[in-house]
Amino acid sequence: MRPQNPLSSPVPLPRLRPLALAVALLSPLAALPLQAAEAPAAGIAVRLDIPAQALGPALIELGRQTRLQISFPPALVEGRRSAAVSGSLPPLQALERLLAGTRIGYRSTGSNTVLLEALPALARPATPILPAAPADRHLPEVKVVDQRDPFLGGRTIDEELIRSFPAGNGDATSLLKMHPGVQFSETRMQSKRQGEIAPQDISINGAKYYQNLFQVDGARINNDIDPTSNNPNHYANPPSAAQGIALDTSLICKLQIADSNVSARYGGFNGGVVNVDTCDPTAELSGAMSVQYTSSNWTKLIVDEQDYQSFQESSDYTAQPKFRKIFYKGNVSGHLTENWGVTAAFSRRTSDIPLHAYSSAGNTTDASAKTQTRQIDNLWLKNVINISPDTRLRVTVVDAPGEDHYFIKNQKDSGFTLTSGGQQLQAALEHRMSTGKWFVQAGYTTADSSRRSETNYQKSWRPSTDKNWNPSPTATTEVEGSWGNVDQTSEAASLQARFESIALALGPTAHRFMAGAEFEAEEARYARLNDHYVYLPANAKATTTCALASGGSDSDACSLGAVNYTGFAGKGQYFNKRDVYRTGEIALSTNKFGYFLEDDVSWKRLRTRFGLRGDWDDYMDKATLAPRFSLNLDVLGDNRTNIILGQNRYYGRSFFGYRLREGREALKITESRTITAGKITDWVYSAPSSAIVNRFNEIDIPFDDEKMLGLSQRFDGWLAELKFINREGKDQVTLRTLKNSSTNKNYYAYTNDGHNETDITTLLLRSTTPWKLAGTTHQWEFGLDITEIKKSHTDIDTSISLTDMDKYILYNGQLVRYVDRPADNYNRPKTLRLTTLSSLPAWNLTITNFFRLKSGYKAVVNTGTTQTINGESYAVWQSRQYPGTLSWDMNIGWSKKVTGTQSIFANLRIDNVLNRSMQLEPVNNIPQYETGRQFWLELGYRF
């Protein structure tokens, strides 16, 4: 009895094949006829070299090398590994070897195609359903297949493209530049900030950058401490990144993004899901090591002439005229026993950013130049144990700390270090049965967003004979000290399980069921490790004594050096008031529970997926239900023309920052003192002059409602995917400025008053068969997205007052509600993308090009003027249009076999090949630009 087919009919699925080398297309060679590779006879041996790896990519590679068309449903190969295949073999014999031990067989579905099917549980593994074809049977050219999402839910980026794509600072999110619907912050694109190495924040389908779900091998790596905090100079709140672990792309073999029609398996996001699969161990001992380099000397930094002088003399982290980046990577992989494979890897990414210590040149008693540094480490160990032919255990350990050293400009003894990153231990068990497969995964994850400072004070003196380290002749303050020591950490233990059934026949329909549950216990902690004292310049008062009423003399907050400032008349100074951030700790914990059910139904040419996800946690004390529905209609029954639609709800994440800030304010007190009888009195508690605090109100979980309509069309050698997505973000969390009626003072409260709406149209056109031209092969992909975003606020910390929610403004001559004004970031209305991957075997070269044409950037600004209409005064806002940009990034990869399996390799990456000036939104009315031409060089050895 043949196994149940999960689909109404098996469908070959195409692989990503981006466009041929652009230079070739623009040259006279483009006029030459394109030729497809000839398929070898089924019985004629083909020279093959396919290492053991995940089964899906191995089958794709076998199809590419032999031209054999292999069809399979995605679930069949998920989680399975192939055997290694090398030497000269006929295609079908090679397929048998590749499938050895997988409990998968194959059968003929036509004269040139095979279909993979699961064997019965008791059948001997690697038994071919179809014997090898006769030696005289020739297979014509066929398409290489991939695991395309039938509901157009996103895409998979495979290892080949990951290794060759010119991806930022080696972080996973940089790979998503090629995907429509993903937009990046304009701020991090600035040419002035190219010393940074942290992953960029991304917006998926217009959602907030902190409302995406990030996973490594199916385990969450989000930092939920306070991902909206991004200011390194915040006095109390060290910045937290949305990604708790910044994984290097050298560890990644597959990246998946889900941006619409997302399975009920996933929760805790408004935008999308980004899951990376790390590399499994290889069958034979292998490894690699490399070093990558770039610097400001290899980079054209484009700065407006109004900014040039201050940029060159910068003392602030937001302007980095010089930097040097060095990335080190190494890995080793293999099997300790036949059933136990291990991969170990290490990477270190570093950046040095030398800056001036002070804004003005001149003599100083402090250092005149200081260097800021950035560092991200990845230490990774993965074990894969085949307990039995049907049971596999994966155990992964990741240590990924980050450490950034800063100083505060124009301040003495101001150094501080921000620590970030996290650790993860996870164990995943997969067991296959005749009725389906079980997945059970347990994990422990930590996240860190802490700070260590040189001092436990910050003092803002007036200039004097002994407080004179600031070289500026017009300085009104002499500041020393830093922000203080803070720990912000979280720990989470999780357990998740799911069952995926084989296809079950119920009347004329076939059903594939999936059900699962997950539990997570997480604790977050905010701690001031010691009392921190802040002395503001307004509280520096004239004195002729530093004697204390309690005895002795005050040398910490008093100085008798003659002050050169209005009102001091040459006297000394002392501080009569200070803010004290007391030693203390706030700890919060939460238990989260989630479950989901899903039914994938096939009936004739129709395929539907019904899903329901529920979540609850005792932190927000809210239960949510998110329905999910997707439909695929095979119009002609040949899987060439498909109409897809969906309607889904996605509930977002909640962050500990809501309540941590409320408790953090309680650690702050104000103390004051005075001079009595010629002596300074002791510090005494003084009520703060204002009551600006953060209050946590009972709020709901933010959610996005999605409507999606799509069309998938397969041509000969082509695949086109068109989809329209409407997202309405509701109950979005933001701050509102409220007034206490009894004290008449303002305070902040978290509410669900934010909202946003996004309309996105995307088009993907990709080749499904490599093009052959003059001994070279070319793959390509074209993408277009058209985006319109309206949102009431930038992020959670954007304060909206009561009047802001209801008031109208005059925007571009029209009266609109303030909260309905267009977005001012992550909002490129139109973007064209073209990715090409070209192989030139004769020169041992692989060339990848990424072209991106972005439409003009619209910035929404308050002009500061008002206009009266019918007796009412309205603030005048305008949109300022900035020009579109065209960028071309290139990676040239070269490798040379040395001996045996050993080889050397090099990658030359060129960003902005044409060195174009690409304008961004101005800062302080000064235009900003993306980086000009930049060179990266990587040299390495692999075995």
N, C-alpha and C positions, 0 to 999 in steps of 0.2 A: 504494500500500500504506500502510495506516495504521500509525503507530508503535506499538510494543509498549506496552501498558498495564502499568505496574508493579504494579498491584493486581489481584486477582481481579475486582473491580468497582470503578469509580471511586466515591469517597465524598465528598459535601460535608461539610466540616468546619467546626464552629461557632466563632465568635469570642467572646472574653471580653465579656460584657455584664453588668456589675454592676447592683445594685438601684436602683430609683428613689429620688429624694431623700427621705430619711427624714422630713423635716419634712412633706413632702406626703403621705406615707403615713399620718402620724398626724393629718392634718387632715381636715376633712369632704370635701375634694376627693377623698380616696381612695375615696369611695363612687361617684364618677363612673365610667362605663364606660371602659375602656381601648380605644383605637383603634389599629390598625396603620396605618402609612402606606400610602396607595394606590399601587399600581404604575402607572407611566405606560405607555402603549402603546409597543410596541417601536419603532414608527416615529415616535412623537411626541418632539420634541426636549426634552431636559432640560438645565437650566442646570447646568454642571459647572465645577469649578475644582480639578483634581487635579495638583499639581506632580510633576515627575519625582522618583522615589524608588525604594526597593527594591520589586520587583514584587509581592511578597506583600501588603504593606500597601496598595499602590495598587489591587490587585484588590479587597481588602476595602472600601476606600473607594468604589470604583466600584459594588460591590454594594449598599453602604449608600445611596448617592445615587440609584441607578436602580432598586433592588429586584430586580435581575437576579440569579439564583442561579448562581454560578460555582463549579464543582468542579475541583479539581486535586490531584495528589499532591504532597506537600511538596517532594520532591527536584526536581521540575520547575522550580520558580520560585526555588529557592535560588541566591543569588549573582547573579541577573538584576536589571536595572533597567528601569523603565517609562519610556515617553515621557510628556511632559506632555500633559494634556488639559484644554482650557478652552473656554468658549463653550457654545452650545446645540446639542446633538447627540442623535440617537437612541441608545439604550443600546448596540446592537450595533455601530454605527459608532464610538461612543466606545471600545468594547472593542478594535476593530481598531486604533485609534490608540494605545491604551495598550500594545498588544503589538508595535508597530512596532519592528523590529530585534531582537526577542528569539528568533526562530526558533520561536515557539510559535503554533499555530493553535487553532481551536475548532470543535466540532461539537455538534449538538443531541443531547441525551439524553432529551428529553421536551418537553412543550408549553411549559415555562417554565424550562428549565435548559440550560446549556451546559457542555461538558467541554473543558478545555484539554488539548492534546496537543503533544508535540514534533514538529516537522516534520523530514522527512529532511534530512540534512546538505547536500544539493545543492539543496534547494528554496529558492525565493526567500523571504526573511523577510517576516513580516507578511501572509502569504497566508491569508485566512480559509478554513477548510474548509467553513464554512456561510455563504452569502451573507446579507445583511441581511434580516431578516424583513419580510413585507408590512406596510404601514403600518397595516392594520386589525387586526393581531393584538395582543391585549392580554395582558399578563403579570400574573397575580394576585400577591399578596404572596408573597415568597420569603424565605429565610433568608440572612443574610450569613454567609460561611464563613470559617474560619481553618485553620491548619495544626496540627490536634490530633495529639498523639503517640499512635499507635495502641496503644502498650504502657504508657500512663499513666506515663511516665517523669518527668514534671515539667510545666513550663508555660512560656509565653512572655508577657512583659509588653511591650505595644506602646508606641509613642511617645506616643500620646494619653494613656494612663494614667500614663506616666512624667512627662509634663509637668504633670499635674494632681494627682498623688498627694501628700499632705502627708508628705514624706520627710525626716525628721531634718535633718541638716546638709548635705543635698545629695549624699549618698554612695549608692553603688549598693545596699549591703546593707540600707539603710533601706527600700528598696522591697519587700524580702522580708517585711516585717511582715504583708502580706496573705496570705502563702503558708503553709498548714498544714504542720507538720513542721519549721518553722524557729523556733528559740527564741533569745532574746537574753539576755545577761548581766544579772543583776539589779543588779550594781554600777554599770554605766554608766547605769542608769535613775534613779539616785538624784537627787533634787531638788538635792542639795548639790553636784553636779558638772556643772552645765549650761553651764559655760564651755568645755567640751571640744568639739572639732570633728572629731577623728579618727573613721574608720568604726568602728562597733561590731562586736565579734566575734559570730559566730553559730554555733550548733550545728545541724546538719542531721541529722535522724533519730537524735539522741542521740549522735552522734560528737563527738570532741573539736573544739573551735573552730579548732584549727590544722591539722585534717586535711580541709580542703576544697580543691578546685582552683579557682583564680580565673584567668580568661582575659579578654583584651581582643582582639576580632577574631580569636579562635582562638589567640592567643599567651599563654603563661603569665606571670602577674605576681606569683606567690607570692614572699614573702620567706622564703627557707629558711636564713637565717643563724641565727636563734634565735627563732622566733615565739612561744615560750612565755614569753619574758622580757617583763614588762610593768611593772616597777618603775623609775620614773625616778630613784630615789635609790639604786640598787644601786651599790656602790663600784667594781665592775669590769665590769659587764655592762649597757651601755645597752639600753633596751627595743627590741624589734623587733615590728612588726605583722605579722599573717598576710598582709595585702595589701601588696605592695611598692609599688603605685601606687594612690593614693586618687583615683580618677577622678570628676570632677564629673558629676552626672546631666544637666547641660545638653549634654554631649557625646554622650549615649547615645540611640540611637533604638530599641534593642531589648535586652531582658534575658531570658536563658534560664536556668532552673534545672533541673538534672537531679538527682532525689533517689531514684529507684528504677528498676530495669530500665535501667540506664545502658549506653549503647553501648560496645562494646569499643574504640572510638576513643579513649576517655578513660581515663587512668590517673593514679596518684599522689594518691589520696584515699581516705578511709574514710567521709566524710559525703556530700558531693555536689559537683556541678560548677556554678559560676556563671560564665556567659559573657556579656559585654556586647558588643554590636555598635555601634560608633560610627557617626555619621551620614555618609552618602555626600554628595558635592557635589550641589547643586541644579542644575537645567537653566538657570535664569536667575539673575542676580546677586541675592543676598539676604543678609540678616544680621540681627543683633539685638544689643542691649546692655541691661544692666539692673544694678540695685543692690538688694540685699536687706538688711534690718536687723532685729535684735531685740536686746534687752538685759534685764538683771535688772529694770529699771523696767517692762518690758512682760511680766514673768513673775511668777507667784505661786509663790514658793519655799516649799514646805511642809516645816517642820522641827519635830520634837518639842520640846515646851517644855523638856525636860531639856537639850536641845542648843542652844537658841536663842541664849543669850548667847555661848557659845563659837563658834557659827557666825558671828555678826555680827562677832566679833573675830578671825576665823580668820587664821592665818599659814601654813596648809598647803594644798597643791593639792587635797587631798581634800574641802575645804569651801570653796565659792566663792560668797560672799554677793553679790558684784557681778561683772558681766561685760557686755561689749558685743561683739556680733558684726556684722560687715559683710562681705557677699559681693559681689564684682564679677565680672560675666560679660560676654563679648562674642564674637561670631563673625561671619565673613563667608564666603560660599560662592558658587560659580559655576563656569563653564567658561571656560578660557583659549582653548581651541579646541573644535571640535565633539566631539572624542574625549578631551579632557583636562580633567577637573574637579578643582577644588581647594577644600578647606575648611580654614580656619584659625580657631582659637579660643583664648581665654585666659580663665582664671578665677583669682581670688584669694579665698580664704576666710580671714578673720582673726578673732581673738578676743582681747580685752584683759581681764585678770583682776586687778584691784587687790586686794592683801592687806596685812594687817599684817605687818611684818617679824619681830615678836617676839610670843610668846604673852601677855606681860604688858605693860601700859601703864606709862609712866614715862620718865624721862630716859635717853637713850642717846647715845653718841658716833657711832653708826651711824644710817642712815636708819630712820625709824620705820615707813614704808610703802614697799612695792615692788610693781611690776606684773609679773605673768607674762603672756606672750603666746603665742599659737598662730597658725601660718600654714601654709596649704597652697596651692600654686600648681599650675596646669595650663596648660602651653603645648603646643598640639596642632596638627599639620599633616598633612592627609591628601590624597594624590593618587590619583585613579582614572583610569587610562588604558585606553581601549578600543583595543587594538592591532589587533584585527580583530573581525568580528562574533562570532567564537568564542573570542577570547582577551582576557582582561582582567588588568591589573596594578594592584595596590593597594600604595602605599608610604606608610607612616605613621611619623611622628616624634612622640614624646611626651616632654616634660620635666615631671616632676611632683615637685618637691622640697617637703619639709616642714621647718619650723623652729619649734621650741618653746623658749621661754626660761623657765627655772625659777630659783628660789633655794631654799636650805635654811633652814627656819625656825630662828630663834634662833641664827643664825650670821652672822658678819661676812664680807664678801668671798666670798660663797657662790654667786654666780651661775654658771649653766652653761646651755649651749644644746645641745639634742638635734636632730640633723639626721636626716631620714628621707626616704622616697620613693625615686624612681628615675627612670631614663630608659629609653626603648625605641625601637629602630629596627627596623621589620619591612617585608618585601616579600613579597607574596603573589601568585602567578600562578595563574590559573584558565584551563584550556583545555578546550573541549568538542569531542568527536569523535562520530562516528556510533555508537560502541560505549559511550560514557560520557563521563566528565569527569575531568581530572587537576587536583589541587591541589598546589602546591609553595609552601612558605612558609619563609623564612629570617629570622632575627631576632637582635638583640643587645640584651641587657637588663642593667641595673645596678640594684643595691639598696643602700641606705645606712641604717645604724643607728649613728650616731657621736655623739661628745660633745666639746664644747669648754668648758673651765672657766676661771674668772678666775685661779685660782692652781694651783700644782703641789704643794700641801700641804693637810693638814687637821690643825689643832692644837686639842686640847681642854685648855685651861688650867684651873687652879683660879682662882676670883675673887681679884683683887688690886687694888692701887691703880692699876695701869696696864693691867689686863685686866678691864675693867668695862663693856663695851658692852651686856651683857644687862640690861635694866631690872628683871628679876624680883628681888625682895629675897631670895628663897630659892634662887636659882640656885646649883648646885654646880659648874657648868662654864661657861667662857667659850670658845666655839668659833669658830674662824675658818678660812676656806678651803673647798675644794670637793672634787670627786671625781676631777679630773684629766682629761687629754686622751686620748681613745680613738678609733681608727678601726675600724669594723666595716663592711666592704663586700663585695659579691659582684658578679661579672661572669659572664654566660652568653652563649654563642653557640649557636644552635640551627638545625636544619634538619629539616623534616618534609615528607613527601609521602604522598599517598593517591590512590587511584583508585576511583571509584564507577561501576559499570557500569549500563547501561540494563537493563531487565528482559529476561531471557533465558528462552525457553520450553524446558523440559526435560520432555518427556512432558506429563502433565497439570498440571505445576507451573510456576510462574514464579519465577525467582531473580534477585535483585538483589545483586550481590557488592560488597563494599567491602574493600580491603586497604590497609595503610599502614605506614610506618616513620618513626621519628623519632630524631634524635641530638642530644645536648646536651653541651657541654663547659662546666663551671662552675668558677669559682675563688672561694673565700672567704678573707678576710684579717681578722685581728684584730691591732691594733698599739697598743702604748703609745707615744705620741709623745715622751714625756720621763719621767724618773724622777719618781715621785709619792710623797710622804712622808706617813705617817699616824702621828700621835702621840696615843695614847689617854690618858684622864685617870688611869687607874690607874698610869701610868708617869710622872706628874708628881711629882717628889720635892723635898724641901726643900733649899735651898742658900743659902750666903752669898757665893758667887762664881760668875762666869760666865767666868772665865779658862780658857783652853784649854791643855792640856799641850803642844800643838804650836805655841803662840804665839797671841797675839791674844785676842779675846773673842768668845763666842758670843752673837749677838743674835737668832738665828733660833729656837733651841729652849731659850733660857734667859732668865729675867727676874728682876731683883732687887726688883721691886715687892712690897710687903708682902702676903703671901697671907692671905686671910681664910677659912681652912678648917682643920678639925681636923687637928692633928699638925704644922702648919707654924710655929706660934708666931711669926707675923709675919715669917718669913724669906721669901726669894725662892723660885723654883722652876726646875727644869730637868727635861728628859725624859731618862730613862736607857735608854729602849728605843723603837724605832720600827719600823714595817713599811714596807718599800720595795717599790713596784711598779715594777720596772725597765723602762727603755726596751727594747722588743723587739717582735718580730713573729712571728705564727704564720700560715702560709698553707697552705691545703688545696685540692686540686683533685679533680675527679671527671669521669668520662665516663659518660654515661648513654645507653642504647640501648633502644628500645621498638619493638614491632611488634604488629600486630593483623590479624585476619581476621574477616570477618563475612558471613553469608549470610542474606538476608531472603527467606523462601520463602512464596509464596502458593499455596494449593490449595483451591479451592472456598470454603468459609466459614472456613477456617483459615489463619492467618498466623503464622509462627514466625520467630524470629531467633536464629541460633546464632552465638556469637562466642567468640573466644579472644584474650587479650592477654598478651604476654610482656614483661617488663622486666628489665634488668640494669644495675648500675652498679659501678664499681671502688672506690667509697667504702665501701659496705657489703659488696661482693663477694658479692652474693646474686642469684640468678636466680629470678624468680617467674613463675608461669603462673596467669592468672585466667580461668576459664570464665565465660561469660555466656549466659543462655538466657531468652527471653521468648516468650510465646504469647498470641495473640488469637483467640478463637472468636466469630464473628458468629453468634449463636444462631439468629436467624430469617432471616438472609440479607439483611436490609435495612439493616444498619449502625446499628440503633437500640438493640439490646441486645447488649453485648459482654462476655465474660468474659475476664479477663486474668490471667495468672500468670507468675511468673518465679523463677529461682534463679540467684544471681550472687555473685561474689567480687570484692572491691575491696581492693587493696593500697595502703597509705598512703604518706605522704611520709617521707623521712629528712632530718635537719637537721644542718647543720655544727656546731651548738652542742654536739653530743655530744663531738666531739674538740677543738673550740676551747677548751672549758672545761678539758679536761685539760692542754692546753698553756699556758693562761692561768695556771694555778696555779704553773707553773714560773717565772714572772716574779716571783713574790713571795718576798722574803726578809725576815728579821728581823735587826736590828742592835741592839747594846746598848753601853753605856758606864758608867763610874762616876767617882767623884771620888777621886783619889789625890794625897796631898801638897798638898791645897788647890787642885788643878786638875782640870778635866774631861778625861778621857782621850778618845782618838779612838774613832770608831764602829768596832765590829768585828762580824763575822758571828756570829749566835747562832741555833742551831737553833730552829725554831718549837716552841712548847710543845705543839702538837697536830699530828696528822697527818691532818687532815680534808681530803681531796682528792677530785677527781672522777676516776674511772677509767672508761675506755671498754672494755667487754667486747664480745666478739663476740656480736651480737644479731641476731635475725631481723627481717624487715620486718613491721610490724603489719598485720593484715587484718581485714576484716569479711565475714562470710557473711550473705547476705540471702535471705530467702524472702518472696515477695510474692503476694498474691491480690487481684484487683480486679474491679469491676463498673462498666461504663459504660452509662448508660441515657439515650437521647434521647427527650424528649417534644416536643410542639408548642411551640416557642419556649423550651425548657428543655434543659439538659444536666446530668446528675448523674453524679458520679464517686466511687465508694467504693473504698477500698483499705486493706488490712491489710499491714503490713510488720513482719517480725521481723529484727532485726539482732543478730548475736553478734560482738562485738569480741574478737579473740584476739591473743595475742602483743603486747599493748599495751606500749609502752616506758614505764618509770618508773624512779625511783631506789630502790635498796635500801640500807639502812644495814647495812654489814657490819663485822666486827671482824677486825683483823689479829692472828692467833694469836701471832706473835712479839713484837709491840710492845704488844698488848692495847689498841690504839687504833682508833677507828672510821674508816671511810672510806665514800665513796659509790660505787656502781657502777650503771651502766645495765643493766637486765635486761628480759626479756619477761614479767615476772610479772603485769602488769596485764591486766584484762579488763573488759568491760562487756556488758550485754545490754539491748536496747531493743525494746519492742512499741509500735507506733504504728498507730492507726486514724484515717484521714482521710476526710472527706466534703466534696466541693465541689458546689455547686449554683449554676449560673449561667444567666442569660438569654442566649439566642442571637439574639434579635430585640429591638431597642430598643422600649420601650413609649412610646406617645404619649399625652400627657395635657394638654389645654387649651393646645395650642401648644408644649408642652415635650416633650423626649424623655429617657428614663431607662434606664440600664443598671445591672446589679447582679450581685454575686457573694457567695455565702454559703459560709463554710468552718468546719469543725469538726475538731479533732484531739484525740485521747485518747492520752496518752503515759505509759508506765511505763519508767523507766530505773533500772538497777542498775549501779554502776561501782565499781571498787576504788580509784580515785584521781581527783583533779581534773585534773592535767596531768602532763607529763613530770617536772616538778620536785618533785612531791609525793613525799617520801621515805617508803618503806615498809620497815620493819625485818623481819628474819627472823621475829621473833615475831609481828609484825602479820599476816603472810601466813597464819599457821596458827592464830592465837588466836581465841577466841570472845568475844563481848561480849553483854551483856544489853540487847537493843534492844526497847523497848516491851514489856518483860516476857517476851520470847522470846530464847532463846539462838540467835544467828546468827553466822556467820563475819564478822570485821571487814570483810573486803573485799567482802562481799555486802550491806552497808548501802546504802540508797537514795542517789541522787545529791542534792547539796545546792545545785546551781545549774543553769541551763538546764533546769529541771524543773517546768514548769507542767503538771500532769496533764491539764487540759482547757482548751481555748481555743476560743472562738467568735469568728469574724471576719465582718464584713459591710462590703463596699465598695460604694459607690454613686457613679455618675457621671451628672450631670444637666445638660442643656443647655437654656438659656432664651434663645432667639434674640432675642426682643423686647427683652430687656435686655442683650444682648451678654454674657451670663454663662454660666460653666461652674462647677458646684458639685460638689465631690467630698467625700464623707463616708467616714470609716473608723471603724467601731465595733469594739471588741475587749473581750470579756468573758473574763477569765482566772480560772480556779478558784484556790482558796487555794494559797499557796506553802508547801511542806513543807521546813522546815529541820531537818537532822539534827545534834544537838549532844551533846557529851560533858558529862554533868552534873558530872563531877569526883568522883563518889561511886562506891563499890563495893558489891557484894552477894555474900554467900557462899552457894553452893548445893552441897550434898553435899561440903563441905569445900574447895571451890575458890572463889577470889575472882574476880569478873568486874566489869569496868568497866561502869557503867550509862550507856547512851545513850538519848536520847529524840528523838522527832520532835515538833517544835512547828509547829502549823498556824497559818498566818496568813491573813487573810481574802482572798477573791477581789476582783477589781477590774473596774470597767467604765470604759472610756475612750472618748471621742468626739473625733476630730480632723477638722478641716474645712479645705478650701481653696476660696476663692471667687476665680475668675479672671474678669477683665473685659478686654475689648479694644475699641478704637474705631478705625475706619478714618479716617485723616486726609486722605490724598489718594493716588490711584493704588494702589500696593502698600504704602504706608507706613501704619503704625498705631502707636498707643500701647497699652500694656497694664499691668495691675496684678494682683498676686496677694496676697490677704489670707489668711494661714494662721492658724488658731486650733487649738492643741493643747489637749487636755483642756477642751473647750468648757464642760462643766458644772462645772469647777473642783473635781473630786472629790478627796478625800484617799485615795490608793491606797497601802496599806502594803506595805513590802518587809521582807525579813529584817533583824532588829536587828543593830546593830554595838555591841559592848560593852554588850549588854542594853538599848540605846536604839533604839526603833523608827525605821526609815527610811521615806521616802515617795518616790513618783514626783512629778514636777513638776506643779504646779497649772496653771491656765490660762496659756497663753503666746501672744503675738501675734507674727507675722512679717509684714513688708510688703516686697513687691518691686515696683519701678517700672521700666518698660522701654520700649524703642522697637524696632520691627522694620520691615524694608523688604524 
